[in-house]
Amino acid sequence: MVPAPELSGHVALVTGASSGLGRRAALTLARAGARVVAVARRAEALDALVADGPDRAIAPLPWDLTDRAALPDLARAAATPFGAPDIAVHAAGLNPRQAADDVTPEAWDATLDLNLAVPFFLSQALVPAMRSKGWGRIVTFASLQSTRAFPAGLAYGASKGGVAQLTRAMAEAWSKDGITANAIGPGFFETELTAAVFADPDRAARNAAQTCIGRNGRPEDMDGPLLFLCSDACAYVTGQVLMVDGGFTAK
Protein backbone atom coordinates (compact mmCIF):
# COMPACT_ATOMS: atom_id res chain seq x y z
CA MET A 1 0.00 0.00 0.00
CA VAL A 2 1.29 3.46 -0.91
CA PRO A 3 1.53 5.64 2.23
CA ALA A 4 -0.36 8.90 2.44
CA PRO A 5 1.74 11.91 1.44
CA GLU A 6 3.75 13.30 4.34
CA LEU A 7 4.51 17.01 4.22
CA SER A 8 6.44 17.51 7.44
CA GLY A 9 9.30 19.92 6.90
CA HIS A 10 7.52 21.76 4.10
CA VAL A 11 6.00 25.24 4.15
CA ALA A 12 2.92 25.99 2.06
CA LEU A 13 1.44 29.32 1.03
CA VAL A 14 -2.28 29.12 0.24
CA THR A 15 -4.18 32.05 -1.26
CA GLY A 16 -7.93 32.36 -0.93
CA ALA A 17 -7.59 30.53 2.38
CA SER A 18 -10.48 32.24 4.15
CA SER A 19 -13.23 30.19 2.49
CA GLY A 20 -14.16 27.41 0.11
CA LEU A 21 -11.58 25.19 -1.51
CA GLY A 22 -8.73 27.44 -0.38
CA ARG A 23 -9.74 26.99 3.25
CA ARG A 24 -10.01 23.26 2.75
CA ALA A 25 -6.57 23.20 1.11
CA ALA A 26 -4.96 25.03 4.01
CA LEU A 27 -6.44 22.63 6.55
CA THR A 28 -5.57 19.56 4.47
CA LEU A 29 -1.94 20.56 4.08
CA ALA A 30 -1.61 21.47 7.76
CA ARG A 31 -3.08 18.14 8.83
CA ALA A 32 -0.56 16.39 6.56
CA GLY A 33 2.30 18.00 8.47
CA ALA A 34 3.04 21.15 6.48
CA ARG A 35 3.33 24.58 8.04
CA VAL A 36 0.84 26.78 6.24
CA VAL A 37 0.79 30.51 5.57
CA ALA A 38 -2.86 31.35 4.90
CA VAL A 39 -3.45 34.40 2.71
CA ALA A 40 -6.76 36.23 2.25
CA ARG A 41 -8.24 39.67 2.81
CA ARG A 42 -10.56 38.80 5.71
CA ALA A 43 -8.53 38.68 8.91
CA GLU A 44 -11.41 37.36 11.02
CA ALA A 45 -11.97 34.42 8.69
CA LEU A 46 -8.26 33.62 8.78
CA ASP A 47 -8.32 33.65 12.58
CA ALA A 48 -11.18 31.12 12.48
CA LEU A 49 -9.14 28.97 10.11
CA VAL A 50 -6.18 29.02 12.50
CA ALA A 51 -8.44 27.91 15.34
CA ASP A 52 -9.70 24.96 13.28
CA GLY A 53 -6.25 23.76 12.26
CA PRO A 54 -3.57 21.83 14.15
CA ASP A 55 -1.84 23.74 16.93
CA ARG A 56 0.68 26.31 15.63
CA ALA A 57 0.47 24.89 12.11
CA ILE A 58 -1.22 27.81 10.31
CA ALA A 59 -0.09 31.43 10.26
CA PRO A 60 -2.62 34.00 9.03
CA LEU A 61 -1.40 36.62 6.58
CA PRO A 62 -4.10 39.16 5.65
CA TRP A 63 -3.23 40.57 2.23
CA ASP A 64 -4.86 42.27 -0.74
CA LEU A 65 -3.75 40.30 -3.80
CA THR A 66 -5.02 42.95 -6.18
CA ASP A 67 -1.87 45.02 -5.58
CA ARG A 68 0.36 43.26 -8.12
CA ALA A 69 3.38 45.40 -7.34
CA ALA A 70 3.30 44.14 -3.73
CA LEU A 71 3.44 40.43 -4.59
CA PRO A 72 7.23 40.25 -4.02
CA ASP A 73 6.56 41.79 -0.60
CA LEU A 74 3.98 39.08 0.02
CA ALA A 75 6.53 36.39 -0.84
CA ARG A 76 8.96 37.91 1.68
CA ALA A 77 6.29 38.27 4.37
CA ALA A 78 5.21 34.65 3.84
CA ALA A 79 8.74 33.49 4.73
CA THR A 80 8.60 35.07 8.19
CA PRO A 81 6.48 32.59 10.21
CA PHE A 82 8.09 29.28 9.15
CA GLY A 83 10.70 30.00 6.47
CA ALA A 84 10.37 30.35 2.72
CA PRO A 85 7.40 28.44 1.23
CA ASP A 86 8.25 25.54 -1.05
CA ILE A 87 4.57 24.80 -1.82
CA ALA A 88 2.27 27.38 -3.41
CA VAL A 89 -1.46 26.75 -3.77
CA HIS A 90 -3.27 29.45 -5.72
CA ALA A 91 -6.93 29.13 -4.73
CA ALA A 92 -8.05 32.77 -4.73
CA GLY A 93 -10.52 33.45 -7.51
CA LEU A 94 -13.16 35.76 -8.90
CA ASN A 95 -16.17 35.07 -11.13
CA PRO A 96 -18.23 38.18 -11.98
CA ARG A 97 -20.87 36.13 -13.89
CA GLN A 98 -21.56 38.72 -16.56
CA ALA A 99 -23.13 37.87 -19.91
CA ALA A 100 -20.87 38.50 -22.88
CA ASP A 101 -22.75 41.64 -23.89
CA ASP A 102 -22.46 43.01 -20.36
CA VAL A 103 -18.78 42.33 -19.57
CA THR A 104 -17.17 45.54 -18.33
CA PRO A 105 -13.49 46.42 -18.69
CA GLU A 106 -13.27 46.69 -14.90
CA ALA A 107 -14.66 43.19 -14.32
CA TRP A 108 -12.50 41.75 -17.10
CA ASP A 109 -9.33 43.25 -15.65
CA ALA A 110 -10.14 42.23 -12.08
CA THR A 111 -10.91 38.64 -13.11
CA LEU A 112 -7.86 38.15 -15.32
CA ASP A 113 -5.64 39.76 -12.72
CA LEU A 114 -6.69 37.67 -9.73
CA ASN A 115 -7.25 34.37 -11.54
CA LEU A 116 -4.31 34.45 -13.94
CA ALA A 117 -1.76 37.19 -13.28
CA VAL A 118 -1.53 36.71 -9.50
CA PRO A 119 -0.70 32.97 -9.70
CA PHE A 120 2.10 33.68 -12.13
CA PHE A 121 3.70 36.73 -10.52
CA LEU A 122 3.41 35.33 -7.01
CA SER A 123 4.92 32.04 -8.17
CA GLN A 124 7.69 33.98 -9.89
CA ALA A 125 8.48 35.66 -6.57
CA LEU A 126 8.50 32.33 -4.71
CA VAL A 127 10.56 30.36 -7.23
CA PRO A 128 14.05 31.56 -6.19
CA ALA A 129 13.67 30.03 -2.72
CA MET A 130 12.25 26.82 -4.20
CA ARG A 131 15.10 26.67 -6.70
CA SER A 132 17.66 27.03 -3.93
CA LYS A 133 16.15 23.93 -2.26
CA GLY A 134 15.89 22.02 -5.52
CA TRP A 135 12.26 21.27 -4.62
CA GLY A 136 8.99 23.08 -5.11
CA ARG A 137 5.32 22.48 -5.81
CA ILE A 138 3.02 24.96 -7.54
CA VAL A 139 -0.69 24.12 -7.70
CA THR A 140 -3.12 26.45 -9.41
CA PHE A 141 -6.89 26.08 -9.61
CA ALA A 142 -8.25 25.56 -13.10
CA SER A 143 -11.94 24.92 -13.77
CA LEU A 144 -14.51 23.12 -15.87
CA GLN A 145 -14.37 26.38 -17.80
CA SER A 146 -10.74 25.76 -18.72
CA THR A 147 -12.18 23.64 -21.53
CA ARG A 148 -15.97 24.26 -21.52
CA ALA A 149 -17.96 27.41 -22.25
CA PHE A 150 -20.61 28.27 -19.65
CA PRO A 151 -23.27 31.00 -19.75
CA ALA A 152 -22.16 34.30 -18.19
CA GLY A 153 -18.64 32.94 -17.93
CA LEU A 154 -16.68 34.80 -20.59
CA ALA A 155 -14.12 36.60 -18.42
CA TYR A 156 -13.87 33.73 -15.92
CA GLY A 157 -13.55 31.14 -18.67
CA ALA A 158 -10.87 33.15 -20.43
CA SER A 159 -8.90 33.35 -17.18
CA LYS A 160 -9.25 29.63 -16.46
CA GLY A 161 -8.34 28.66 -20.00
CA GLY A 162 -5.26 30.77 -19.42
CA VAL A 163 -4.54 28.91 -16.16
CA ALA A 164 -4.27 25.63 -18.09
CA GLN A 165 -1.67 27.08 -20.45
CA LEU A 166 0.07 28.95 -17.62
CA THR A 167 0.47 25.63 -15.84
CA ARG A 168 2.19 24.09 -18.85
CA ALA A 169 4.38 27.14 -19.35
CA MET A 170 5.49 27.26 -15.71
CA ALA A 171 6.30 23.55 -15.86
CA GLU A 172 8.44 24.12 -18.93
CA ALA A 173 10.26 26.99 -17.25
CA TRP A 174 10.90 25.60 -13.78
CA SER A 175 10.59 21.81 -13.63
CA LYS A 176 14.27 21.34 -14.43
CA ASP A 177 14.92 23.00 -11.06
CA GLY A 178 12.85 20.41 -9.18
CA ILE A 179 9.71 22.55 -9.18
CA THR A 180 6.56 20.90 -10.49
CA ALA A 181 3.64 23.02 -11.70
CA ASN A 182 0.20 21.47 -11.97
CA ALA A 183 -3.43 22.52 -11.71
CA ILE A 184 -6.59 21.07 -10.22
CA GLY A 185 -9.81 21.50 -12.17
CA PRO A 186 -12.71 21.20 -9.72
CA GLY A 187 -16.17 20.19 -10.81
CA PHE A 188 -19.14 21.55 -8.90
CA PHE A 189 -18.26 21.98 -5.23
CA GLU A 190 -20.42 24.11 -2.96
CA THR A 191 -18.38 27.22 -2.08
CA GLU A 192 -18.94 30.97 -1.93
CA LEU A 193 -17.94 31.16 -5.60
CA THR A 194 -20.62 28.63 -6.62
CA ALA A 195 -23.32 29.73 -4.19
CA ALA A 196 -25.58 30.86 -7.04
CA VAL A 197 -25.43 27.38 -8.58
CA PHE A 198 -26.28 25.50 -5.40
CA ALA A 199 -29.01 27.99 -4.47
CA ASP A 200 -31.03 26.39 -7.29
CA PRO A 201 -31.62 22.73 -6.31
CA ASP A 202 -32.77 21.78 -9.81
CA ARG A 203 -29.65 23.24 -11.36
CA ALA A 204 -27.42 21.51 -8.82
CA ALA A 205 -29.18 18.22 -9.56
CA ARG A 206 -28.69 18.68 -13.31
CA ASN A 207 -24.99 19.27 -12.77
CA ALA A 208 -24.73 16.14 -10.65
CA ALA A 209 -26.50 14.12 -13.34
CA GLN A 210 -23.90 15.24 -15.91
CA THR A 211 -21.08 13.55 -14.02
CA CYS A 212 -20.10 9.92 -14.46
CA ILE A 213 -20.32 9.37 -10.70
CA GLY A 214 -23.75 10.97 -10.35
CA ARG A 215 -23.13 13.58 -7.66
CA ASN A 216 -21.50 16.93 -7.08
CA GLY A 217 -18.20 17.27 -5.26
CA ARG A 218 -17.72 17.00 -1.51
CA PRO A 219 -14.92 18.85 0.30
CA GLU A 220 -13.04 15.64 1.09
CA ASP A 221 -12.90 14.76 -2.62
CA MET A 222 -10.25 17.44 -3.03
CA ASP A 223 -7.88 16.20 -0.30
CA GLY A 224 -6.16 13.31 -2.07
CA PRO A 225 -5.52 15.07 -5.39
CA LEU A 226 -4.14 18.12 -3.58
CA LEU A 227 -1.83 16.09 -1.35
CA PHE A 228 -0.59 14.16 -4.38
CA LEU A 229 0.31 17.32 -6.28
CA CYS A 230 1.98 18.90 -3.23
CA SER A 231 4.15 15.92 -2.30
CA ASP A 232 7.02 13.76 -3.50
CA ALA A 233 4.42 11.49 -5.09
CA CYS A 234 4.21 13.83 -8.09
CA ALA A 235 7.96 14.16 -8.68
CA TYR A 236 7.51 13.07 -12.32
CA VAL A 237 4.16 14.78 -12.90
CA THR A 238 4.26 18.36 -14.12
CA GLY A 239 2.40 20.62 -16.51
CA GLN A 240 -0.87 18.74 -15.99
CA VAL A 241 -4.45 19.75 -15.24
CA LEU A 242 -6.04 17.11 -13.02
CA MET A 243 -9.82 17.31 -13.33
CA VAL A 244 -11.51 16.53 -10.02
CA ASP A 245 -15.01 16.63 -11.42
CA GLY A 246 -16.63 13.22 -10.99
CA GLY A 247 -16.22 12.65 -14.70
CA PHE A 248 -18.14 15.77 -15.80
CA THR A 249 -15.64 16.48 -18.59
CA ALA A 250 -15.48 12.80 -19.59
CA LYS A 251 -19.08 12.83 -20.86
Buried (B, 14 or more C-beta within 10 A) or exposed (E): EEEEBBBEEBBBBBBBBBBBBBBBBBBBBBBBBBBBBBBBBBEEBBBBBBEEBBEEBBBBBBBEBBEEEEBBEBBEBBBEBBBBBBBBBBBBBBBBBBEEEEBEEEBBEBBBBBBBBBBBBBBBBBBEBBBEEEBBBBBBBBBBBBBEEBEBBBBBBBBBBBBBEBBBBBBEBBBEBBBBBBBBBBBBBBBBBBEEBBEEEEEBEEBBEBBEBEBBBEBEBBBEBBBBBBBEBBEEBBBBBBBBBBEBBEE
